Amino acid sequence: TLGAKVNSGPVPFGVDLFYASGHDEDSTADEVNINGLNGNYPVGIIITNTGARSLDTKDGTCLSFDGSSLGGSNGCVEGHGLMAVKLSSGVTHGPHVVDVGLIWAQSAEDPDGSAGAAGKSIGIELDATVTWALTKRLSLLGGVGYLMAGDFFEQGGNTDPDAMTVLVTQLSYTF
């Protein structure tokens, strides 16, 4: 992961580049690839963010198509690699923070079992979050992620993949 953020002017702007090779196709299923993404820094609300949908361990996550989500394959077992570019910005207004992100992503390898139908394009994700500082230590976050699905999802007879939308809420207490 490589990133940069410029804070000059009224609105900050950030760029992040991601690459993880995923699970080595020639390895055995019990091997773990350390070249996955750290789940404490998800790419987006939908792409490889296991925390938005489950309480599973998040470290070493790789892109994994399982028919229901992009939550990732923990430990990169049977996971695909990921290449992504994320553009982000945000505005702070008093105790409130608005963040937006635009993410383009693709798999680092062709999906298994696709018989040539599916490609590497995961799609484009748009994210927006708003954080309200309720007190000095308590904050509430609400967000939405929208993924315009690419041809990575054209597997198992699915020739017209649907867009995905995920809503998130989070209540945080800092001590």
N, C-alpha and C positions, 0 to 999 in steps of 0.2 A: 504494500500500500504506500502510495506517495501522494501527499496533499499539500496544498498551499492556500492561504487565505489572505485577502487584502482588506484592511479595515479603513482605508482612507475614503473620505467622502461620506455621504449620508447613509449609504447602504453597503454593508460588507459583501464580499463575493468570494466564494471558495471553489476550488477544483480538486477533486480526488481521483486518482487512477488506481484501479485494483487489478491484481492478477493472482490467481491461485491455480495450481496445476491440477488439483483434484486427485482422485485415487488412481494409482498406476494400474492400467488394464492387465498387466502381466503378473501382478502380485496376487497373493492368496487373499481370500475374503477376511481373514483375521488380522491382516496387517493394517496398521493405521498410518495414514499419510500426515506428516506434520506440516505439510504445505497448504493447509486449509486456512480459512479466514477465522480470526478470533471473533467469537460471537458477542463479545462486549462492544464491538464496533460493527454493527450491522450495516450493510450497504444501503438498505432502504427499509421502509415499513414492510414491504412484501419480499423483496429479494434477499434471500438467506437470513432472514430475521426469525429465528426460532422462538425468540422471546415474545413476539407478537401473537403466537398461536399455541405455545406449549411451555411447560415448565422443565423441558429436557435440558441436559447439559448443552451449553452453547459453544464451548471451545472447539476449535478445529472443524468448523462447519464447512461443508462443500455443497455446491448446487446439486439438488437431487430431485428428479421428476418422479413423483409417486402417484400421479393422477389427481392429487388434491391440493398440493401447495408447493411453494418454493422454499419451504422451511429449512431444507438442508439435510444432509446426512451427517450425523455426529461422528467425529473421528475420521471423516472422509471415506469411510468404507462404502464402496459402490457410488461414490459421489463424483460428479463432473467438475471440471475446473471452471473458473469464472474469470471473464475479462469485463471490466466496467469502467465507465467514466461518469462521475457525478459532479454536477454543477449545483452549488447551493448559495443561498443568501438568507438574510434574516434582518428583522428590525426589532429594536427594543424600544418600548414606549412605556416609561414608568416601570411598574412592576410586571408588565406583560411583554412576552416575547413571541414573535411570529417567525417561523422558519419555513422555507420552501426548498424543494430539491427536485432536480431533473436528472434521471439516471438512464443511461443507455447501457445495455448489458447483452453479452452473448456467452455461450458455453465455449470453453476452450477446446472441446472435442464434440464430435457428433454423438447424439443420443443413441444408446443401445437399442436394438430391436426395431429401429425405425424403417428398415428396408429402403433407405434412401429418401423416404418421404419427408422426414423431419430434418430441419437444419439447425444451425447453431444460434440463430437470433432468439434471444429471450424476449426482447421488446424494450419498450420505453416506460419507465415508471415516473409518475408525478407524485410528490409527497408534500403535505402541508401540515404543520403542527402549530398549535397555539398553547402557550404556557401562561397560566395565571398564578401570580404569587398571592396566595390567600392570606398568609401571615409571613413573618420573618423566616419561619422554618417549614411551612407547609405550602405545597404548590400542586396545582392540578393541570394535567396536560391532556389535550384532545387532539387527535390527528386523523388524517385520511391518506391512504395510499391507493393509487389507481395505476394498474399495469395494463398497457396496451400490448397484449400477448403476441409474441413472434412465432415463427415456424418451429421453434424448439418443442412446442406443445402439440405438434401434429404427429402424435403417436397413438398407437392402438386404434386406428380408424378415425381419430379426431382430425378431420381436415379443415375445420373452421373453429379454431380455439377462441374461447370467450375471453373478454377482458376480465380482470380480477380487481376487486375493491376490498380493502381491509380498513376497518375503523379501529382506532386504539384509544384507550383512556388510561391514565396513570395518575394515582394520587401518591405524592412523595413527601416524606417527612425527613428532614436533614437534622442530625444532632451531632 
